[in-house]
Amino acid sequence: MFTSRGTIAVNRPTNRQLKTFSGLRSVIATLRGPDGCKWDRVQTHTSLRPYMVEEAAETVAALDEGDSEHLCEELGDLLIEILLHVQIAEENGDFTVEDVIFGISDKLVRRHPHVFGDAVADTAEAVVQQWDELKRAERVGESALYGIPETLPALALAQAVQRRAEKAGFGFDSREQAWEVLREELVELESATIPAEQADEIGDALFAIANVARWYGADAEDALRLTTRGFSKNFRRLERIVDDRGVDLNSAGVEEKMALWEEAKAEPA
């Protein structure tokens, strides 16, 4: 069948087909095919990279919202990005979707010998320890930091590096030691005078804060995100208050600003 533009029209898949993994794969292959979408056809691993980052971030945001319908949608968007990369790899002869599925399935079975073998791991902590030991055995000769993506947000990257270093035997013995280093870094930051030195000391202090956070069992990235989200919410309330009263924040004194801030925080959610 031909359209008015002279190109072959592709039949719409049935809803039953669209509910299957093979159906989705077929849709993506069609979009990348000769009579597919002009945008999809020219994409590469590199050009799709920003979308992978964006969709992963949106999926995390949906998780934070606790909205299952939104999460379902975002997981679908993320799956599209994954399968587009698979499709491109298949076209290039690099690997197939079966290679991807086998690789992760084999890893899961291999690193869960307490489920698929005779090993024993009676607690969640024992499972994590066993996983780490198996990973180290598989990566003999490689750095303990191997595989940590430097594209992670800075605080998440810091804690990932710290966890790996600690598992390799390089870490503090107590929370007090972590606090001591943080105090030292804050003193050094306060005494820094040269911009480059100040930037270095800020980095050291943030790294130390991330380490202290781990001793409290806190995800530093999530903690800062929640605080920033709370600040943003209160600041929007503050903006409404000053707009209603005709207050100019730029000319207001510190005491007046703090009073307005406390008032904004006290407003009902």
Phi, psi and omega in degrees: 000138182244146176273177180294343180270358177087008178260157181287128178277135179265129179297140178288131177298153177286161178299326178297319178293322183289348179271001183250156177296318179295327178295317178296317178301320180294320179299314181294320177297322179293317179299327180273352185284176183303325180255024183270210184275132182298327179287310182299324185294332184264001182286151177231173175305318183291315183292334181274350184306312181300327181288326176298315179298315182295315182292325177296319179295320180292328177293318177297320178298320178294324176298317181295327180290332183073021180262106186295325180293317178293321178297319178302316180296315183290326176297324176296316178298320179293322179296323177302314181299317179299313183287333174295319178295320177298316181300316179297318180296320178295318179297326180276353182076021182278308177198170182242171177296329177296323177297318180296312182295316180296319182302313182283325178296316179297320179296317181298317179293317183296324184263010173235057181294342177285345177256316184254017180204207186256001181293161180238130175213099190273346182230163177299323180295321179294325178296315180297317179298317179297317178301314182295321180294319178294320179297316179297321180295326180284339186242040179301133179091349179262155177298149176297341181268003182302135173090354177283117182287126180287354177278356176300151172306148191305314181292321178295319178297316180302313182290327177296315178297317180297318179297315181297316180297320180295318179294335178275001177103003181247097181193172180282157179268345184206163176296324181299321179296319178296320178295321181299317178295320179299316179299319179297318181294324179292322177296316180295323178295316183296329183268353180290138183240331181273134182310315181296320178294319179298318179297317178298317183291326175297317177299316179298318181294317179296321178297319179293321177297318179299323180291317177300319180302322180297324179291340175266002181071025183256141171277112185299322180297312179295320181298314180292323179297317179295318179296317179296320178297318178295319177299316181299319180296314180292325180293324177295323175295318179299318179299319179296319181296312183291329176293317180296327185260356180069032181273136176260109182298329182294333181255353181287149178283166182299318182297319179295318179299316182292325177295317178295323179295316179296323178295317179297318180294331183279348179296144178300144181294000000 
